[in-house]
Amino acid sequence: MSAERKAPDAPEAPAAAEQSPEDVTVRDAVSAPDAEGAPRRATRRFPLFTRDTARPEGGGRAAPGDAPAPARQWPILAVLLTVGLGLLLTALDVFRVGLLIIGAALMAGAVLRWVVPDVGMLAVRSRFTDIVTYGGLGLVIVLLALMMQPDPLLRFPWLQDMLHFTVDS
């Protein structure tokens, strides 16, 4: 197997039915050799038969590989355990406090995604999308928990006017 292969779209390339996914390589700046030195595809563009998906940036281990599995995934475990505590409090009829903890956990996940370079499984999409998603959902949950009846801690008078406008019409 030669180190330099022709791109699949070259005129001399065999038909797609004759090529296996291992034979498809790309001659560009991001292709890299594997352990045996043969070129492999290391781009975010995939051949027809994919075996893997691209890891989101920051999706590496949060601790060294020789650390136990929980230590390698501490960011997602911290967020999930805090959300679990909030769900437990919500189930025990402490709704507002439980929902505030859930919202705070999601916003903390957004901060972790922004600050920590490798967050493991907390990285689902791109860094920007994860921060906006975690932060936005956390903020909405916190705001709704603060506006919850009876005795809301946060009042928006225009919301009541808007509700009366839509119901009375």
N, C-alpha and C positions, 0 to 999 in steps of 0.2 A: 504494500500500500504506500503510495508516494505521499510525501508531506504536502505537495501542492496539488490540489484538485481543481477541476473546472467548476465554475458556478453552475447550478442546475439550469439556469436559463441560457447557457451557452449553446450554440447550434450543435456541437458534437456530443452534448450530454445525452445519455440514454433516456428513454421514455420513463415517465413517472411510475408506471407499473413495474418496470424492471429494477427500480431503485428501492432500497430499503431505507427506513428513516435514519439508520446509522450512517449511510453513505452520503446523506445530504449535508454539505458544509457550505459555509459562506466565507468568501474571502473579503473580510472587512476588518476594521480596527478592533472589534470586540470579540472576534472568534479567538478561542484559546485552545491549546492542546490539552488532552486528557492525560491520565497517569502514564499511558503507553506512548505518548508523544503524538498521537494521531489528532488532527484537528477536530474539534467538536463545535457544535453550535452553542454560543453563549449570548445570544441576543434575546430581545423581548419579542421578536418575530418568530413564530414557530412553524415547523413543517406541517404537512397535512396530518400526519399521525403524531399527536403530541403525547408525551409521557409525563410531562411535568408542567407546572405553571411557573411564571416568573415570581420570585420572592419579592415582596414589596420592600422598598428601601427601609432600612432599620429592622428588617425581619429576622436578622441574625440572632444568635443566642445572647441573652442578657448577662450571662456568666460563662466562664470557660467550659469547654466540652467535657472536662473531667469532673465537673461539679454535678451533684445529684439533680435529677430532673426538676424538682420544685424550685431549686435555686436558679436554674437556667431560665425559668419562666416566671420570675418573681413579679414583673409588672402586671401581667394578666391575672395572676393569683391574688395580688393585692386588690385589684379592682373587683374581681369576682367575689372575694370574701367580704368586702365592704358592701357590695350589692346584696349578698346573702344576708348580712346582718340587717340591712334595711328592709328586706323582704320579711325577715323574721319579726322585726318590730311592727311592720305593717300587719302581719298576721295576728299579732298580739294586741290589736286595737290601738296602737300608737301610730296612727296613719301619718300624721304630719311629720313627725320626727323620722319615721321610716322612709318616707318619700324624700325628705331633705337629705338623708344619708345616701339614698340611691342616686339622686341628682349630683350630690357632691362627689360620689365615687366616679361617675361618668366624667365630670369636669376634671377630676384628678387624673383620670385616664388620658384626657386631652393634654394636660400639662406634662404628664410622663412621656406621651408621644412626641411632644415638642422638645423636651429637654434631654431625654435619654437617647443616645444614638442607636443602641440596639435594644429593642423592647420585646423581642421574641414574638409570641403569638398575639400580642396586642396590636402589632402592625398587620392590618388587613388589606388596606388599600394604600394609596400614596400618603405621605406624611400630611400634606395639606388636607386631603379628604378625611383622613382619620381625625385630625384635630377639629375640623368643622363639624363632623358628625358627632363625635363624643361630646364636644363642648356645647353644640347646639341642643342635643337631646338632654344633656344634664341641666342646661339653663332652663329649658322649657319645663322639665320636671320640677325644678326648684321653684320657678314662678307659679306653676299650678298648685304646688303644695302651699305656698304662701297665700294664695288667693282662695284656698279651700274653705268652704262653709262648714260649720258655723264659725263665727268670729274670725274672719280673714285678717291676716296680718298685713296684707298688701291690697289696696283698693285702687281700682281704675274706674273713675266715675263714667267715663265715656263707654266702657263695656256695658254698663247697665243701660245707658241710653241706647246703645246699639241693639241690645237685646229687646228692649221695648219697641224700638222702631221696626225690627224684623217680625216680632210676634204680633204687634197690633195691626200690621198692614194687611 
